[in-house]
Amino acid sequence: MARIAWYQEKIGAYDQQVWEKSLEQADLNGLDSKPKKTGHIKSDLIDVDLVRGSTFSKAKPESPWTALTRKGLVRVLLFPFFFHWWIQVTSRSISSCILVLYFLQVAAVALYLEVPGACASEVFGPMCLLLLLGTVHCQIVSTESSRWPSGSPAASCATSPARRRRPRKGRGLKKSEETNDSADTEQLDESQRLYRSEERRKKRKSGFGASDELSSEEEEGLQPVEVILPIPHQERLLPTTRPSSAPVSSVRKRNLKSNPKPTLRPQNQLSWLQACHPSKDRVSAIIWEQGECKKADMSVLEISGIILTRVKLVEQGMGYLMLGGLMTATLALLPFVFRLAQRLDMSSLCSLSLAEVVEMAVGPPDVQAYAFFFITTVQRVCLIGLFFFMMCVAERTYKQRLLFAKYFSHLTSARKAKKSEIPHFRLKKVQNIKMWLSLRSFLRRRGPQRSVDVIVSTIFLLALSISFIICAQLLHSHETFLESMTNWELLVWASSLILFLLRLATLGSETNCKYSNSSVLLTEQINLYLKMEKKPNKKEELNIVNNVLKLATKLMKELDTPFRLLGLTVNPLIYNITRVVILSAVSAVVSDLFGFNIRLWKIKS
């Protein structure tokens, strides 16, 4: 790439005129010579990222998905050599169980050549599942190293006190550095104590104690961070996690010289987190306590915390977990049922003993055959169960997203808000509209996002691949399609995956409809006209709010995209290629089986 850039600059120099070279020279000088003064973020304004939801960003992996997939495959194939890494990203018990499954897979491959009645899918199916599950988990945990942005207060405060402590050095350690370190730690602890006391005072003043449940597991680590520290102070805290051989003392000396007296800003100013999460802005909301109607000034974080608490209290159904267990048992017992169906004579079924039926399903008594079938059955139960467990996790996450959207749609309705036991406020002020838009974007980003998208993408791609293989098998030989056990397995897999995908697509579509429902804004506009009729003296003020509501409706329609099941559907080229390939295969199968031509890819979706 360096040579490409060099040649690009080389040939670009031939096209330049004098004015362009002078402009490039001015660009190289940059802003070093410009006078600068201290600035701050105006939190009373909004930007498009707030409405879109990009402001509430999630952790992202530092490596591309291709590198993560390659690393995942290597770490699964060479599992014993990465055993300590697997312990770090899972647990010792889970890693030990996976290690046992790994060695069972090696034993199954060795026994496969010695068992004549074994099917290839019995040994290669668990192997593919193990690789798939390991790769998916590697992609999920790839954000651990980039959890906190470098240089942010969260990166230093999120570490434990033991990690914030400076590692012991040799005799070259100066006493002045130790004094500065202890002073920094004391100032940080003091700022955190002041922040906690300020938060407790605000809770007592508001009279609403539901803010104790504000944050989920992801936001719990962010609570002590809402303290602004000077940049040199942050930089001094970060190098304490480096090895002792790193040249830390020189960096600290330079920082101390530039800012010899670090000071803390007050616990009422916005930190870098609060600038993104507008928690200082409050709205006067109605709450119900023991049937009584009361008012309280609440922020976005407090309202979202109440909604999060309500979502957690909703009992989730066990239907899809039971379905996953049923599919796991079906796929685990399918090889035995298939062999039994091939060898069983229905006319002599009543005269057969249990031992004879078992011998038909498993084969003649043989130690190696019985060991092979036992190993593959254990593998299939464990790995297929893990895969359907992940699908149930994705289904539960989508259901919780729908609950978030449902409770959000109840905020502006007094009857629904009282029934759901959540705050209620009207969009009668511009500030309330801003809070409503901020809360809408914030709730859409709550809970697992990228990790669940990885699971759903895997389900989609697996279903796509299996569907293509089934169509190819039907086109090749549909007369003997059901005579292969592998095809039966593919049919069971395809039916279960498509069932889960339809469920996820339904939940996602309903969630999108809840968030994109413009009837709420239209109802609030009608309410504004009713207030104009009752209070003509406030007509000008209410007209401004009405215009803002109209703009908010247009902005939501402009920014909202249809619900997507995974990131691949964003790319129109990939989406259209996938649709044409699969629908072409299905069209060919239908035309071959029923004798008439049909072109499904020309039907508009």
C-alpha positions as CSV (number, residue, x, y, z in Angstrom):
1,M,0.0,0.0,0.0
2,A,2.9,2.4,0.7
3,R,4.2,2.0,-2.9
4,I,0.7,2.5,-4.3
5,A,0.4,5.8,-2.3
6,W,3.9,6.8,-3.4
7,Y,3.0,6.3,-7.1
8,Q,-0.3,8.1,-6.7
9,E,1.5,11.1,-5.3
10,K,4.1,10.8,-8.0
11,I,1.7,10.9,-10.9
12,G,-0.5,13.5,-9.2
13,A,2.4,15.9,-9.1
14,Y,2.3,16.1,-12.9
15,D,-1.2,17.4,-12.9
16,Q,-0.7,20.2,-10.3
17,Q,-0.6,23.9,-11.0
18,V,1.1,26.5,-8.8
19,W,-2.1,27.4,-6.9
20,E,-2.6,23.8,-6.0
21,K,0.9,23.3,-4.7
22,S,0.5,26.5,-2.6
23,L,-2.8,25.1,-1.2
24,E,-1.1,21.8,-0.3
25,Q,1.7,23.7,1.5
26,A,-0.9,25.6,3.5
27,D,-2.7,22.4,4.4
28,L,0.6,20.9,5.6
29,N,1.0,23.7,8.0
30,G,-2.3,22.8,9.6
31,L,-3.7,24.6,12.6
32,D,-0.5,24.8,14.6
33,S,-0.2,28.6,14.1
34,K,-3.8,29.3,14.8
35,P,-4.8,30.9,18.1
36,K,-7.0,28.6,20.2
37,K,-9.1,28.9,23.3
38,T,-10.9,26.5,25.6
39,G,-14.3,25.3,24.2
40,H,-17.1,23.0,25.4
41,I,-19.9,20.9,24.0
42,K,-23.3,22.6,24.0
43,S,-25.5,19.9,25.5
44,D,-28.7,21.9,25.0
45,L,-28.6,21.2,21.2
46,I,-29.1,17.9,19.4
47,D,-27.4,16.4,16.4
48,V,-28.5,13.8,13.8
49,D,-26.5,11.1,15.6
50,L,-28.7,11.5,18.7
51,V,-31.9,10.9,16.7
52,R,-30.3,8.0,14.7
53,G,-28.8,6.4,17.8
54,S,-25.2,6.6,16.9
55,T,-24.5,8.8,19.9
56,F,-25.0,5.8,22.2
57,S,-22.3,3.7,20.6
58,K,-21.5,0.2,21.5
59,A,-18.1,-1.6,21.8
60,K,-16.7,-2.7,18.4
61,P,-13.9,-5.1,17.6
62,E,-10.6,-3.7,16.5
63,S,-10.1,-6.4,13.8
64,P,-12.2,-7.1,10.7
65,W,-14.6,-10.1,10.7
66,T,-12.3,-12.0,8.3
67,A,-9.4,-11.9,10.8
68,L,-11.8,-12.8,13.7
69,T,-13.1,-15.8,11.7
70,R,-9.6,-17.0,11.0
71,K,-8.6,-16.6,14.7
72,G,-11.7,-18.4,15.8
73,L,-11.0,-21.4,13.5
74,V,-7.4,-21.6,14.7
75,R,-8.4,-21.4,18.3
76,V,-11.0,-24.2,17.9
77,L,-8.8,-26.5,15.8
78,L,-5.9,-26.0,18.3
79,F,-8.1,-25.9,21.3
80,P,-5.7,-27.4,23.8
81,F,-3.0,-24.8,23.0
82,F,-5.4,-22.0,23.6
83,F,-7.0,-23.5,26.7
84,H,-6.1,-20.6,29.0
85,W,-7.5,-18.1,26.5
86,W,-10.8,-20.0,26.5
87,I,-10.8,-20.0,30.3
88,Q,-10.6,-16.2,30.2
89,V,-13.5,-15.7,27.7
90,T,-15.7,-18.4,29.2
91,S,-15.0,-20.2,32.5
92,R,-12.9,-23.1,33.7
93,S,-15.8,-25.5,33.9
94,I,-17.1,-24.6,30.4
95,S,-13.7,-24.7,28.9
96,S,-13.1,-28.1,30.5
97,C,-16.3,-29.5,29.0
98,I,-15.4,-28.1,25.6
99,L,-12.0,-29.7,25.9
100,V,-13.6,-33.1,26.6
101,L,-15.8,-32.6,23.5
102,Y,-12.7,-31.8,21.5
103,F,-11.0,-35.0,22.5
104,L,-14.2,-37.0,21.9
105,Q,-14.3,-35.5,18.4
106,V,-10.8,-36.7,17.8
107,A,-11.8,-40.2,19.1
108,A,-14.9,-40.2,16.9
109,V,-12.8,-39.4,13.8
110,A,-10.4,-42.3,14.6
111,L,-13.3,-44.7,15.2
112,Y,-15.2,-43.6,12.1
113,L,-12.9,-45.6,9.8
114,E,-13.4,-48.7,11.9
115,V,-17.2,-48.7,12.0
116,P,-18.8,-49.7,8.7
117,G,-22.4,-48.7,9.5
118,A,-21.5,-45.1,10.5
119,C,-22.7,-42.2,8.5
120,A,-20.5,-39.3,7.5
121,S,-22.8,-36.7,9.0
122,E,-22.6,-38.4,12.4
123,V,-18.9,-37.4,12.7
124,F,-18.6,-34.4,10.5
125,G,-21.8,-32.7,11.8
126,P,-20.5,-32.2,15.4
127,M,-17.1,-31.1,14.0
128,C,-18.8,-28.4,11.9
129,L,-20.9,-27.3,14.8
130,L,-17.9,-27.1,17.1
131,L,-16.1,-24.9,14.6
132,L,-19.1,-22.8,14.1
133,L,-19.9,-22.2,17.8
134,G,-16.2,-21.5,18.5
135,T,-15.9,-18.9,15.7
136,V,-19.2,-17.2,16.8
137,H,-18.0,-17.0,20.4
138,C,-14.6,-15.5,19.3
139,Q,-16.4,-12.8,17.3
140,I,-18.7,-12.1,20.3
141,V,-15.8,-11.6,22.8
142,S,-13.6,-9.7,20.3
143,T,-14.7,-6.4,21.8
144,E,-13.2,-7.1,25.2
145,S,-9.9,-5.4,24.4
146,S,-11.6,-2.3,23.0
147,R,-14.2,-1.9,25.8
148,W,-13.1,1.5,26.8
149,P,-11.7,4.2,24.5
150,S,-8.1,5.1,25.1
151,G,-7.6,8.3,27.1
152,S,-11.2,8.3,28.5
153,P,-11.9,8.4,32.2
154,A,-13.7,5.2,31.9
155,A,-10.6,3.4,30.9
156,S,-8.8,4.3,34.0
157,C,-11.8,4.2,36.4
158,A,-13.1,0.8,35.1
159,T,-9.9,-0.9,36.2
160,S,-9.8,-2.4,39.7
161,P,-7.8,-0.6,42.4
162,A,-5.2,-3.2,42.2
163,R,-4.7,-2.5,38.5
164,R,-4.7,1.2,39.1
165,R,-1.8,0.7,41.5
166,R,1.6,1.4,40.0
167,P,3.7,-1.8,39.6
168,R,6.7,-2.0,41.8
169,K,9.9,-0.9,40.2
170,G,13.6,-1.1,41.0
171,R,15.7,1.4,42.8
172,G,15.2,4.0,40.1
173,L,11.7,4.9,41.3
174,K,11.6,8.4,42.7
175,K,9.7,9.4,45.8
176,S,8.1,12.3,44.0
177,E,6.4,9.9,41.5
178,E,5.0,7.9,44.4
179,T,3.7,11.0,46.0
180,N,2.0,12.1,42.8
181,D,0.5,8.7,42.3
182,S,-1.0,8.6,45.8
183,A,-2.3,12.2,45.3
184,D,-3.9,11.2,42.0
185,T,-5.6,8.2,43.6
186,E,-6.8,10.2,46.6
187,Q,-8.3,12.9,44.3
188,L,-10.0,10.3,42.2
189,D,-11.5,8.6,45.2
190,E,-12.6,11.9,46.6
191,S,-14.3,12.9,43.4
192,Q,-16.1,9.6,43.2
193,R,-17.4,10.1,46.8
194,L,-18.6,13.6,46.0
195,Y,-20.4,12.3,42.9
196,R,-22.2,9.6,44.9
197,S,-23.3,12.0,47.6
198,E,-24.6,14.4,45.0
199,E,-26.5,11.6,43.3
200,R,-28.1,10.5,46.6
201,R,-29.0,14.1,47.3
202,K,-30.7,14.4,44.0
203,K,-32.7,11.2,44.6
204,R,-33.9,12.4,47.9
205,K,-34.8,15.8,46.4
206,S,-36.8,14.2,43.6
207,G,-38.7,11.9,45.9
208,F,-38.6,9.1,43.4
209,G,-36.5,6.1,44.3
210,A,-36.7,4.1,41.1
211,S,-33.3,5.4,39.9
212,D,-31.5,2.7,41.9
213,E,-32.2,0.4,39.0
214,L,-30.9,2.8,36.3
215,S,-28.3,0.8,34.6
216,S,-28.0,-2.7,33.1
217,E,-24.8,-4.8,33.4
218,E,-23.2,-2.7,30.6
219,E,-23.8,0.6,32.3
220,E,-22.9,-0.5,35.8
221,G,-19.2,0.1,35.0
222,L,-20.0,3.6,33.8
223,Q,-21.6,5.0,36.9
224,P,-18.4,6.0,38.8
225,V,-17.0,7.6,35.6
226,E,-19.1,10.8,35.6
227,V,-16.2,12.8,37.0
228,I,-14.2,15.1,34.8
229,L,-10.4,14.9,35.3
230,P,-7.8,16.9,33.5
231,I,-6.3,15.3,30.5
232,P,-2.8,14.9,32.1
233,H,-4.4,13.3,35.1
234,Q,-6.1,10.7,32.8
235,E,-2.8,10.1,31.0
236,R,-1.0,9.5,34.3
237,L,-3.6,6.9,35.3
238,L,-3.5,5.0,32.1
239,P,0.2,3.9,32.0
240,T,-0.1,2.2,35.4
241,T,-1.5,-0.8,33.6
242,R,1.6,-1.2,31.4
243,P,4.5,-3.4,32.2
244,S,7.2,-2.1,34.5
245,S,9.7,-2.0,31.6
246,A,7.7,0.7,29.8
247,P,9.1,4.2,29.9
248,V,6.4,5.7,32.1
249,S,8.4,8.0,34.3
250,S,9.3,10.3,31.4
251,V,5.7,10.7,30.3
252,R,4.6,11.5,33.8
253,K,7.4,14.1,34.2
254,R,6.3,15.9,31.0
255,N,2.7,15.9,32.1
256,L,3.6,17.2,35.6
257,K,5.6,20.1,34.0
258,S,2.8,21.1,31.7
259,N,0.1,21.0,34.5
260,P,1.7,21.0,37.9
261,K,-1.6,21.6,39.8
262,P,-4.4,19.5,38.5
263,T,-7.8,20.5,39.6
264,L,-11.2,18.8,39.5
265,R,-14.2,20.4,37.9
266,P,-17.5,20.5,40.0
267,Q,-19.8,17.0,40.3
268,N,-22.9,19.3,38.4
269,Q,-20.9,19.7,35.1
270,L,-21.2,17.3,32.2
271,S,-18.5,14.7,31.8
272,W,-17.6,13.2,28.4
273,L,-20.2,10.5,29.0
274,Q,-22.9,13.0,30.1
275,A,-22.2,15.1,27.0
276,C,-23.3,12.1,24.9
277,H,-26.0,10.9,27.3
278,P,-28.1,14.0,28.1
279,S,-28.8,13.1,31.7
280,K,-28.8,16.7,33.0
281,D,-31.9,17.6,31.0
282,R,-35.1,16.7,32.9
283,V,-38.8,16.5,32.1
284,S,-41.7,16.9,34.5
285,A,-43.3,13.5,34.4
286,I,-46.4,12.0,36.1
287,I,-45.9,8.9,38.2
288,W,-48.3,6.7,40.2
289,E,-47.4,5.6,43.7
290,Q,-50.1,3.4,45.4
291,G,-52.7,4.8,43.1
292,E,-51.8,8.4,43.7
293,C,-50.8,10.7,40.9
294,K,-47.5,12.6,41.6
295,K,-45.0,14.7,39.6
296,A,-41.3,14.3,39.4
297,D,-38.5,15.8,37.4
298,M,-36.8,12.9,35.6
299,S,-33.9,12.5,33.2
300,V,-33.5,10.2,30.2
301,L,-31.4,7.7,32.3
302,E,-34.0,7.6,35.1
303,I,-36.9,7.0,32.8
304,S,-34.9,4.3,30.9
305,G,-34.0,2.7,34.2
306,I,-37.6,2.4,35.2
307,I,-38.5,0.9,31.8
308,L,-35.5,-1.5,32.1
309,T,-36.8,-2.6,35.5
310,R,-40.3,-3.2,34.1
311,V,-38.8,-5.2,31.2
312,K,-36.8,-7.4,33.6
313,L,-40.0,-8.1,35.7
314,V,-41.8,-9.5,32.7
315,E,-41.7,-13.3,32.7
316,Q,-40.4,-14.8,29.5
317,G,-42.1,-17.8,27.9
318,M,-40.4,-21.2,27.7
319,G,-41.9,-22.2,24.4
320,Y,-38.9,-21.7,22.2
321,L,-36.6,-23.2,24.8
322,M,-38.7,-26.3,24.8
323,L,-38.7,-26.2,21.0
324,G,-34.9,-26.1,21.0
325,G,-34.8,-29.1,23.3
326,L,-37.2,-31.0,21.1
327,M,-35.1,-30.3,18.0
328,T,-32.0,-31.3,19.9
329,A,-33.5,-34.6,20.9
330,T,-34.8,-35.2,17.3
331,L,-31.4,-34.5,15.7
332,A,-29.6,-36.6,18.3
333,L,-31.8,-39.7,17.8
334,L,-32.3,-39.3,14.1
335,P,-29.5,-41.6,13.0
336,F,-30.8,-44.4,15.1
337,V,-34.4,-43.9,14.0
338,F,-33.3,-43.8,10.3
339,R,-31.3,-47.1,10.6
340,L,-34.3,-48.7,12.5
341,A,-36.7,-47.6,9.8
342,Q,-34.5,-49.0,7.0
343,R,-34.1,-52.4,8.7
344,L,-37.5,-52.8,10.4
345,D,-40.2,-55.1,9.0
346,M,-43.5,-53.8,10.1
347,S,-45.1,-57.3,9.7
348,S,-42.8,-58.8,12.3
349,L,-42.8,-55.8,14.7
350,C,-44.8,-57.5,17.4
351,S,-42.5,-60.6,17.5
352,L,-39.3,-58.6,18.0
353,S,-37.7,-58.2,21.4
354,L,-36.1,-55.0,22.8
355,A,-32.6,-56.3,22.2
356,E,-33.4,-57.0,18.6
357,V,-34.8,-53.5,18.1
358,V,-31.7,-52.0,19.6
359,E,-29.5,-54.1,17.4
360,M,-31.4,-52.9,14.4
361,A,-30.9,-49.3,15.4
362,V,-27.3,-49.5,16.5
363,G,-25.9,-52.6,14.8
364,P,-24.5,-55.9,15.9
365,P,-22.7,-56.0,19.3
366,D,-19.3,-54.4,18.8
367,V,-17.3,-52.4,21.2
368,Q,-15.9,-49.9,18.7
369,A,-19.4,-49.4,17.1
370,Y,-21.0,-48.8,20.5
371,A,-18.2,-46.4,21.6
372,F,-18.6,-44.5,18.3
373,F,-22.3,-44.1,18.6
374,F,-22.1,-43.2,22.3
375,I,-19.5,-40.5,21.6
376,T,-21.3,-39.0,18.6
377,T,-24.6,-39.0,20.5
378,V,-23.1,-37.1,23.4
379,Q,-21.5,-34.7,21.0
380,R,-24.7,-34.1,19.1
381,V,-26.7,-33.5,22.3
382,C,-24.2,-31.0,23.7
383,L,-23.3,-29.1,20.6
384,I,-26.8,-28.9,19.1
385,G,-28.1,-28.0,22.5
386,L,-25.6,-25.1,22.7
387,F,-26.6,-23.9,19.2
388,F,-30.3,-23.9,20.0
389,F,-29.5,-22.2,23.4
390,M,-27.9,-19.4,21.4
391,M,-30.9,-19.1,19.2
392,C,-33.1,-18.9,22.3
393,V,-30.9,-16.1,23.7
394,A,-31.3,-14.2,20.4
395,E,-35.1,-14.7,20.6
396,R,-35.2,-13.5,24.2
397,T,-33.2,-10.4,23.2
398,Y,-35.5,-9.5,20.4
399,K,-38.5,-10.0,22.7
400,Q,-37.0,-7.6,25.2
401,R,-36.4,-5.1,22.4
402,L,-40.1,-5.3,21.6
403,L,-40.9,-4.7,25.3
404,F,-38.7,-1.6,25.3
405,A,-40.5,-0.3,22.3
406,K,-43.9,-1.2,23.8
407,Y,-43.2,0.7,27.0
408,F,-41.7,3.6,25.1
409,S,-45.0,3.9,23.1
410,H,-46.9,4.1,26.4
411,L,-45.1,7.1,27.7
412,T,-47.4,9.7,26.1
413,S,-50.6,7.8,26.9
414,A,-51.9,8.4,30.5
415,R,-53.9,5.2,30.6
416,K,-51.2,2.9,29.2
417,A,-48.5,4.5,31.3
418,K,-50.5,4.0,34.5
419,K,-51.3,0.4,33.5
420,S,-47.6,-0.3,32.7
421,E,-46.4,1.6,35.8
422,I,-44.1,3.9,33.9
423,P,-43.8,7.7,33.9
424,H,-46.0,9.8,31.7
425,F,-45.4,13.1,30.0
426,R,-46.8,15.0,27.0
427,L,-44.9,16.5,24.1
428,K,-46.1,20.0,24.9
429,K,-42.7,21.7,25.1
430,V,-39.7,21.7,22.8
431,Q,-37.6,20.3,25.7
432,N,-40.0,17.4,26.1
433,I,-39.7,16.6,22.4
434,K,-35.9,16.6,22.7
435,M,-36.1,14.3,25.7
436,W,-38.5,12.0,23.9
437,L,-36.2,11.7,20.9
438,S,-33.2,11.1,23.2
439,L,-35.0,8.4,25.1
440,R,-36.2,6.8,21.9
441,S,-32.6,6.5,20.6
442,F,-31.3,5.5,24.0
443,L,-33.8,2.6,24.4
444,R,-33.1,1.3,20.9
445,R,-29.4,0.9,21.9
446,R,-30.0,-0.9,25.2
447,G,-29.1,-4.5,25.7
448,P,-27.0,-6.7,23.5
449,Q,-26.6,-5.5,19.9
450,R,-23.6,-6.6,18.0
451,S,-23.2,-9.9,19.8
452,V,-26.8,-10.9,19.0
453,D,-26.4,-9.7,15.4
454,V,-23.5,-12.1,15.1
455,I,-25.8,-15.0,16.3
456,V,-28.6,-14.0,14.0
457,S,-26.3,-13.6,11.0
458,T,-24.9,-17.1,11.7
459,I,-28.4,-18.5,11.8
460,F,-29.3,-16.7,8.6
461,L,-26.2,-17.8,6.7
462,L,-26.6,-21.4,7.9
463,A,-30.2,-21.5,6.9
464,L,-29.2,-20.0,3.5
465,S,-26.5,-22.6,2.9
466,I,-28.7,-25.6,4.0
467,S,-31.5,-24.4,1.8
468,F,-29.2,-24.1,-1.2
469,I,-27.8,-27.7,-0.5
470,I,-31.4,-29.1,-0.3
471,C,-32.4,-27.4,-3.6
472,A,-29.3,-28.8,-5.3
473,Q,-29.9,-32.3,-4.0
474,L,-33.5,-32.2,-5.1
475,L,-32.5,-31.0,-8.6
476,H,-29.8,-33.7,-8.8
477,S,-32.0,-36.7,-7.7
478,H,-35.3,-36.0,-6.2
479,E,-36.4,-39.6,-6.5
480,T,-33.8,-40.8,-4.0
481,F,-33.7,-37.6,-1.8
482,L,-35.3,-39.2,1.2
483,E,-33.1,-42.3,1.1
484,S,-30.2,-40.4,2.7
485,M,-30.0,-39.7,6.3
486,T,-28.0,-36.5,5.7
487,N,-30.9,-35.1,3.7
488,W,-33.3,-35.9,6.6
489,E,-30.9,-34.0,8.9
490,L,-30.8,-31.1,6.6
491,L,-34.6,-30.9,6.4
492,V,-34.9,-30.9,10.2
493,W,-32.2,-28.2,10.5
494,A,-33.8,-26.1,7.7
495,S,-37.3,-26.3,9.3
496,S,-36.0,-25.3,12.8
497,L,-33.8,-22.5,11.6
498,I,-36.5,-21.0,9.3
499,L,-38.9,-21.2,12.2
500,F,-36.6,-19.2,14.4
501,L,-35.8,-16.7,11.7
502,L,-39.5,-16.1,11.1
503,R,-40.0,-15.5,14.8
504,L,-37.1,-13.0,14.9
505,A,-38.3,-11.3,11.7
506,T,-41.8,-10.9,13.3
507,L,-40.4,-9.5,16.5
508,G,-38.1,-7.1,14.7
509,S,-40.9,-5.9,12.4
510,E,-43.2,-5.2,15.4
511,T,-40.4,-3.4,17.2
512,N,-39.8,-1.2,14.2
513,C,-43.5,-0.4,14.0
514,K,-43.6,0.6,17.7
515,Y,-40.7,3.0,17.3
516,S,-41.8,4.4,14.0
517,N,-45.4,4.9,14.9
518,S,-46.2,8.5,13.9
519,S,-49.7,8.4,15.4
520,V,-48.1,9.5,18.7
521,L,-46.8,12.7,17.2
522,L,-50.0,13.3,15.3
523,T,-52.0,12.9,18.6
524,E,-49.7,15.4,20.3
525,Q,-50.2,17.9,17.5
526,I,-54.0,17.6,18.1
527,N,-53.4,18.2,21.8
528,L,-51.5,21.3,20.9
529,Y,-54.4,22.7,18.9
530,L,-56.7,21.9,21.8
531,K,-54.5,23.9,24.1
532,M,-54.3,26.8,21.6
533,E,-58.1,26.9,21.7
534,K,-58.2,27.0,25.5
535,K,-55.2,29.3,26.0
536,P,-55.0,31.8,23.1
537,N,-52.4,33.8,24.8
538,K,-49.9,30.9,24.4
539,K,-50.7,30.4,20.8
540,E,-47.3,31.6,19.5
541,E,-45.4,29.3,21.9
542,L,-47.6,26.3,21.1
543,N,-47.2,27.0,17.4
544,I,-43.4,26.6,17.8
545,V,-43.9,23.3,19.5
546,N,-46.2,22.2,16.8
547,N,-43.7,23.0,14.1
548,V,-41.0,21.1,16.0
549,L,-43.3,18.1,16.1
550,K,-43.8,18.2,12.4
551,L,-40.0,18.4,11.9
552,A,-39.5,15.5,14.3
553,T,-42.0,13.4,12.3
554,K,-40.2,14.1,9.0
555,L,-36.8,13.5,10.6
556,M,-37.9,10.1,11.9
557,K,-39.2,9.1,8.5
558,E,-35.9,10.2,6.9
559,L,-33.6,8.4,9.3
560,D,-35.5,5.2,10.1
561,T,-34.7,2.3,7.8
562,P,-36.8,-0.9,7.6
563,F,-35.9,-3.5,10.2
564,R,-33.0,-5.6,9.0
565,L,-32.4,-9.1,10.3
566,L,-28.6,-8.8,9.8
567,G,-26.0,-6.5,8.3
568,L,-25.9,-8.3,5.0
569,T,-29.3,-7.0,3.9
570,V,-28.0,-3.5,4.1
571,N,-26.0,-4.1,1.0
572,P,-28.4,-4.1,-2.0
573,L,-26.0,-6.0,-4.2
574,I,-25.5,-8.9,-1.8
575,Y,-29.2,-9.0,-0.9
576,N,-30.3,-9.2,-4.5
577,I,-27.7,-11.8,-5.4
578,T,-28.8,-13.9,-2.4
579,R,-32.4,-13.5,-3.3
580,V,-31.9,-14.4,-6.9
581,V,-29.7,-17.4,-6.3
582,I,-32.0,-19.0,-3.6
583,L,-35.2,-18.2,-5.4
584,S,-33.8,-19.4,-8.7
585,A,-33.0,-22.8,-7.0
586,V,-36.4,-23.0,-5.4
587,S,-38.1,-22.1,-8.8
588,A,-36.1,-24.8,-10.5
589,V,-37.1,-27.4,-7.9
590,V,-40.8,-26.4,-8.1
591,S,-40.7,-26.5,-11.9
592,D,-39.1,-29.9,-11.8
593,L,-41.5,-31.4,-9.3
594,F,-44.8,-30.0,-10.5
595,G,-44.1,-29.7,-14.2
596,F,-44.7,-25.9,-14.8
597,N,-42.3,-23.0,-15.0
598,I,-42.3,-20.4,-12.2
599,R,-39.9,-17.5,-11.7
600,L,-40.0,-16.5,-8.0
601,W,-37.1,-14.1,-8.3
602,K,-39.2,-11.8,-10.5
603,I,-41.9,-11.5,-7.7
604,K,-41.4,-8.1,-5.9
605,S,-40.7,-8.5,-2.2
